[in-house]
């Protein structure tokens, strides 16, 4: 899977202090799509590589490898790439792409997980989205006290964030169905909470020079 990325735009986005020169809703949607492509691909063509300096280029590569640690990065100008570097490489691993966790890298790029069993307050969470922490990428599941049956998928990439109803918690099922599922899935039973069942808020953050404790505190303040 090959992803083509604009070096100059990646530099502006990932320094976490610059904004796109001409931001618009459509471009934001492309930002989100690009993040997902970087997470899944195994080869990145870093186009317009000549438009950034070496330090910026290294930072961009650090971000790419945090999103997908095994991705090969090919620098290019005007999209000119040797086809031998792209075709018949046989280096895409679907399972690895699905389960990639990234690795600790330089340039201040790091990742952490925030999780809690307690539900979020939707109004508090919405207010946080209007003043979101300075991070590159957030993804995971959350739930709210006023909708305890639903698991929501939350995603953030750059300036774009989305909250989508994804599925129902097993804890919302009839008791007999819960018992049958727990019996059939030992790992589920092991992680089952007596009060909340399988309900959990679990978000993964990727960013540069993040204040982990402050970000966790901001999300804890959104609990119901």
C-alpha positions in Angstrom: 0.0 0.0 0.0 1.6 3.3 -1.1 0.8 6.7 0.3 1.9 10.0 -1.3 2.5 12.8 1.2 3.3 16.5 0.8 6.5 17.3 2.8 5.8 21.0 3.2 2.2 20.4 4.4 3.2 17.7 6.8 5.9 19.9 8.3 3.4 22.7 8.9 0.8 20.3 10.4 3.1 18.3 12.6 5.1 21.1 14.2 1.8 21.7 16.1 2.2 25.5 16.0 1.6 26.3 12.3 -1.7 26.3 10.4 -2.4 25.6 6.8 -2.2 28.8 4.8 -5.6 28.3 3.3 -7.6 26.0 5.6 -11.0 24.8 4.7 -13.4 21.9 5.6 -12.5 19.8 2.6 -8.7 20.1 3.3 -9.4 19.0 6.9 -11.1 15.9 5.7 -8.1 15.1 3.6 -5.9 15.6 6.7 -7.9 12.9 8.5 -7.8 10.6 5.4 -4.0 11.1 5.2 -3.5 10.1 8.8 -5.4 6.8 8.3 -3.4 6.1 5.1 -0.1 6.7 6.9 -1.2 4.2 9.6 -2.0 1.5 7.1 0.5 1.9 4.3 3.9 0.2 4.0 5.5 2.7 1.6 5.4 6.5 1.8 6.4 8.8 -1.1 7.5 12.0 0.6 6.9 14.4 -2.3 8.3 17.9 -2.5 11.1 16.8 -0.1 13.3 19.6 -1.4 10.9 22.2 0.1 11.8 21.4 3.7 15.1 21.5 5.6 16.8 18.4 7.0 15.6 19.0 10.5 11.9 19.3 9.3 12.4 16.3 7.1 13.6 14.2 10.0 10.7 15.3 12.1 8.3 14.3 9.4 9.9 10.9 9.1 9.6 10.5 12.9 5.9 11.1 12.7 5.4 8.7 9.8 7.3 6.0 11.7 5.3 6.6 14.8 2.1 6.1 12.8 3.6 3.1 11.0 7.0 2.0 12.2 7.9 -0.3 9.3 6.9 2.1 6.5 9.6 2.7 3.9 10.0 6.4 3.0 11.1 7.4 -0.5 12.0 11.1 -1.0 10.7 12.5 -4.2 10.5 15.8 -6.2 7.6 16.3 -8.6 6.5 12.7 -7.9 9.5 11.2 -9.7 10.2 7.7 -8.2 12.0 4.7 -9.5 9.3 2.1 -10.1 11.5 -0.7 -9.0 11.1 0.7 -5.4 7.4 0.4 -5.7 6.5 -2.6 -7.7 6.7 -6.3 -6.7 8.2 -5.5 -3.3 6.1 -8.1 -1.5 6.6 -6.3 1.7 3.0 -5.5 2.7 1.7 -7.4 5.8 -2.0 -6.9 6.4 -2.0 -8.2 9.9 1.0 -6.1 10.9 -0.7 -3.0 9.4 -3.8 -3.7 11.4 -1.9 -4.2 14.7 1.0 -1.7 14.4 1.7 0.0 17.7 4.5 2.3 16.6 7.8 2.7 18.5 9.5 5.4 20.6 11.3 7.9 18.3 13.3 11.0 18.5 12.2 14.7 17.9 9.8 14.7 20.8 7.2 12.4 19.1 5.6 10.2 21.7 2.4 8.3 22.4 0.3 7.4 25.4 -3.0 5.9 26.4 -5.7 7.5 28.5 -8.4 5.1 29.8 -11.0 5.0 32.5 -14.2 3.0 33.1 -16.3 6.0 34.2 -18.5 7.6 31.6 -17.9 11.0 30.0 -20.3 13.9 30.2 -21.2 14.8 26.6 -21.4 18.6 27.2 -18.1 18.7 28.9 -16.5 16.6 26.2 -18.0 18.9 23.5 -16.5 21.9 25.2 -13.1 20.2 25.3 -13.3 19.6 21.5 -13.6 23.4 21.1 -10.3 23.9 22.9 -8.5 20.6 22.0 -5.0 19.8 23.3 -2.1 20.3 20.9 -1.7 16.8 19.6 -1.2 15.2 16.2 -3.6 12.2 16.4 -6.1 10.8 18.8 -8.2 7.6 18.2 -10.2 5.3 20.4 -13.6 4.5 22.0 -15.6 6.5 24.5 -19.0 6.3 26.1 -21.4 8.9 27.7 -23.5 8.8 30.8 -26.7 9.8 28.9 -26.2 7.0 26.3 -24.7 4.1 28.3 -25.5 1.4 25.7 -23.5 3.0 22.8 -19.8 2.8 22.1 -18.5 5.8 20.2 -15.5 6.0 18.0 -13.6 9.2 18.5 -10.9 10.3 16.0 -8.8 13.5 15.8 -6.2 14.4 13.1 -4.8 17.9 13.1 -7.7 20.3 13.3 -10.4 17.8 12.4 -12.2 15.6 15.0 -15.2 13.3 14.7 -17.4 11.3 17.1 -19.3 8.4 15.5 -21.7 5.9 17.1 -20.0 2.7 16.4 -21.6 -0.2 18.2 -23.3 -1.4 21.4 -21.5 -2.5 24.5 -22.0 -6.1 25.5 -23.0 -4.8 28.9 -26.2 -3.5 27.3 -27.3 -6.9 26.1 -29.7 -9.1 28.1 -28.1 -10.9 31.0 -28.3 -14.4 29.4 -26.6 -13.1 26.3 -23.9 -11.5 28.4 -23.3 -14.8 30.3 -23.0 -16.7 27.0 -20.6 -14.2 25.6 -18.4 -14.2 28.7 -18.3 -17.9 28.8 -17.3 -18.1 25.1 -14.6 -15.3 25.5 -12.3 -15.8 28.4 -10.4 -12.6 27.6 -13.6 -10.6 27.7 -14.5 -12.1 31.0 -11.0 -11.2 32.4 -11.5 -7.6 31.4 -15.1 -7.4 32.6 -15.8 -4.8 35.2 -18.5 -5.6 37.9 -20.0 -2.1 37.7 -19.4 -1.1 34.0 -19.1 -4.4 32.2 -17.1 -3.9 29.0 -17.7 -0.1 28.9 -14.5 1.9 28.8 -13.0 5.1 27.5 -9.7 4.3 25.8 -7.9 6.8 23.7 -4.4 6.7 22.1 -2.6 10.0 21.6 0.3 10.7 19.3 2.0 14.1 19.4 5.1 16.2 19.8 6.3 17.4 23.2 2.9 16.5 24.7 2.1 17.3 28.3 0.7 13.9 29.2 -0.4 14.7 32.7 -2.2 17.9 31.6 -4.0 16.2 28.7 -5.1 13.3 31.0 -6.4 15.9 33.5 -8.4 17.7 30.8 -10.1 14.4 29.8 -10.6 13.4 33.5 -12.4 16.8 33.9 -14.9 15.6 31.3 -16.1 12.7 33.3 -19.7 12.6 34.5 
